[in-house]
Amino acid sequence: MVTEFGLRLAISLTQIGAVMCIVVITVLILTLAERKVLGWMQDRMGPMEVGPYGILQPFADAIKLFFKEDIVPAGANKFIFTMAPILCLIPTFIGFAVIPWGPNWTFEINGIVVKPFVISDINIGILYILAFASLAAYGIILGGWASNSKYSLLGGLRSAAQVISYELNVGLAIVGVLILAGSLSLVKITDAQAGWFWNWHIFALPAPQIFAFVVYVISVVAETNRVPFDLPEAESELVAGFFTEYSGLRFAFFFLAEYANMVLVSCVASALFLGGWNAPYPGTLMELVGLSSWSWMESTMWFAIKTYSLLFLFFWLRATLPRLRYDQLMRFGWKVLLPIALANIVVTAIAVFIYQRI
């Protein structure tokens, strides 16, 4: 007879496995989609040789990295050199545990309440994500230091300063949403945006979070080391930055962590500012045609559309903008985004206070 603990464990592992499969498949799609989008925007073909229209290129890349020789520099700290890519990857995957992919439904299996569209609905979900996401920076810093290369070390130091500067702005941009929602749970924040699209926090009264959304998007682009903020891996200056000495699967882990982090921050933005799985209209179309039991498919589709739209923005910026100088990067973070984020918190707090007293 299956014990309650064993059943809970099986349910949790099934949810974790499903989410991890979705994330890894999404990363594979993104590696192809980015090259195709960049090719389209820059008037070239992109991958075309491996499979029809190059659709098997991500699998070719994975096979190449798996069989590529794994080289460790002679003067490197081997233990930290090995652990750094893992330290980048694991915190990012951990963050997906509190992301609500679909409706806040529950059902019971032998008396155990299950929420199928979120692994764990904890009441400090957004703090949980911020705490673990900040650990990924240590992987970059330690990877640069352990490589025993001046180019890698400079990339790691740049990453440290960049993450400190822009992660502060990410946290402050989120505060306005937390004031409006009155909760740190991503499930409750998403539920609070149900109804018409003007209930989404980016538009919601009494304090629309448009400026907070802009600050958040710019800051997460910097935090994920994407163009125009890819200073830690500036290949024109640092060969390849913090992962210059990495190859094979260790390099693949850094690569996977970057794209998985892009997916994570896009999911968080969808849940916080764009209504998450909520459609821009009340209910779902499935319910209107009498298929309410299938409405979860429409809800998850809306979440995917919002998330992939934000991921497309990452590609668009890479195809459009040049890399900033380092002094421009730091000045923009501390003298432009930080004052806007602080002002948004003050305005939101005052607006909510007045609104509640009316």
C-alpha positions, 0 to 999 in steps of 0.5 A: 500500500502506498503511504501518504509520503510516497504519494506526495513524493510521486506527485511532486516528482511528476510535477518537477519532471514535467516542468523541467522537460518544458523548460529544457524543450523551450531552451532548445526552441529558443536556441533555434528561434534566436538564430532564425529571428536574427537572420530574419531581422538582419536579412540572412538565412540562419541555420539551414543545413541540419534538418528541414529549414535547420530545425535539427540544429539545436540537437546538433549543437547538443551532440557536439557539446556532449562529445567535445573534449572537456579541457581544464586549464593547468592552473585552474582550481578544478573543484570550483571550475567544475562547480561554477556552471552547476551553481549557475544552472541549479538556482535558475531551475529551482525558481520554476517551482513557484511559477503558476503556469495555469489556473489556480485549480485543486483536486484531491488524490487519496485525500492529498490536495494537488495544484496541477499548474504550480509545483509549490504555492508558497506565500513568499514565492517572489522572495524565493525567486529573488533569493535563488536567482541571486545565487547564479551570479556566484557561479559566474564570478567563481567560474571566472576566478577559478579559470586562472585567466585574466580575461575570465576574471575580468568577466567575472568581476564585471558580472559582480558589479552588474548584478549588484547594480541591476538586481537591486532595480529588479527588486524595487520594480517588483515592490509596486506590484506587491503593494497593489496585490497585497501578497508575495505569492505568485498565485495570488498575484496572478489571481488578483489580475483576473477579468479584463486586461485593464486589471493587469498590474501594468494597467491597474488602478490606482497606480499602473505599473508601466514604469515599473514594468519598463525598469524590470524588463531593462534590468532583467536584460542586464541581469541575464547578460544579454545585449546590450548589457553583455559586458561580462562576456564581451567577446570583442574585449574579453575573448568570451568573458567568464567562460573563455576557458570552458568547453564541452558540457561545462560550457553547455551548462552556462549556455543552458543557464542563460536561456533558462534564466531568460525563460524564468524572468519572462515567466515572472514578468508575465505573472506580475505585470501581464496577468499571468495565465489570465486572458485579456477578457473575463473567463475563457472562450472554452467556457463560452462554448461549453467546454469549461473542463478544457479551459486550462488549455486556453489559460496556459496558452495565454501564459505561453503567448505572454512569455514568448512575446517577452522572449522575442523582445530579448532577440529583438534587442540583440538584433538592434542595439550595440553594446554599452560601454561599462561606464554607461552601463553603471550610470544608467543603472544607478542614475536612471533606473534606480530613481525611477524605481524608487519614485514608482514605489512612493507614488504607488504607496500614496495612490493605494493609501488614498484609494483605500481611504476613499 
